Amino acid sequence: MQSDSLLENTVKLPLAFSLDFPYAYGVPDASASFRVEPEDFQVDETLGFEPLDEGEHVYLHVWKRGENTAWVAEKIAELAQVKVMDVGYCGRKDRHAVTTQWFSVYLPKQELEPDWAALNSETIKILSISRHQHKLRRGDHETNSFIIRLRDFVLADKAAFEQKITQVLAQGVPNYFGEQRFGRNANNLPEAHAILVEGKRIRDKQKRGLMLSAARSYLFNQVLASRVLANNWQELLSGEPEVFPSAPLWGRGRSAATDEALAVEAVAMGVWAEWRDGLEHVGLSQERRALVLKPDAASWRWLDNDLELSFSLGSGEFATTILRELMVLHSAIKTEAVSV
């Protein structure tokens, strides 16, 4: 069925947004339970720079278990007696997980800081406190390190599966935006269509931004899907503007691609002209994103009948994108609209 182009489905049903993107290594014949316990999905965020310990923003390094990022930000704002918009973070981390991440709080020239220890509980711990000169914003961190435990395996061939793990971790996978980017049941995409095509107004700037981001991500996935179907997602085509295979995150400006690369992108996004026009109209600038996602510091091991995977990814890359190439995931929780 995957030989049928995603483009064809889009032409027939423009608002039936399929997330069934093609696999690079074949449809998985293994399955496992995912995030049965919060400890099964551990994420440690690394900023990639050291706070200067001076400036108008307090930086809090926070450990949390079973709590979502937005809720923790609200608690921080409440304690600091500031608006939630004055609390920054690099990305939303999964709720059903054990994670560490950084928050910033705008507190200029304040001699007496809040008692940050008041935030500590069974599910939240303050690991360190410092100051820096700017607010943390989405994507400001360098990497996320993952330790993921998968349970209740069903395998057709264990030796073949182990060989596939080694291949995937060494060669990388198509750098799709994960399902989290598109919201529960892909609900962000009809909302994005309403904004871009029907002129719907959304006053909540954060929500509007999430919808527009989902639209750009979906267009990127369309191009990548076409390259996966053509089996050239790891190859440089003529006219590639980068030294690595890439595709556009749509916005204003002439495409940086030319020749074969431009032609492939034009076909893949041919029926999405209204979305492309809308994304240009809202003022987003066109960018590029790599087609290949290759994890760093990757390793795996069996823990009795469970599999533990460890690896690091850059900002904006999805751990679930790697997992989907290996196995069908039976999640113990409902999908959250998050990005790490």
Secondary structure, 3 states (H helix, E strand, C coil): CCCCCHHHHHHHCCCCCCCCCCCCCCCCCCEEEECCCHHHEEEEEECCCCCCCCCCEEEEEEEEECCCHHHHHHHHHHHHCCCHHHEEECCCCCCCCEEEEEEEEECCCCCCCCCHHHHCCCCEEEEEEEEECCCCCCCCCCEEEEEEEEEEEECCCHHHHHHHHHHHHHHCEECCCCHHHHCHHHCHHHHHHHHHCCCCCCCCHHHHHHHHHHHHHHHHHHHHHHHHHCCCCCCCCCCCCCCCCEEEECCECCCCCCHHHHHHHHHHCHHHHHHHHHHHHCCCECEEEECEECCEEEEEEEECCEEEEEEEEECCCCHHHHHHHHCEEEECCCCCCCCC
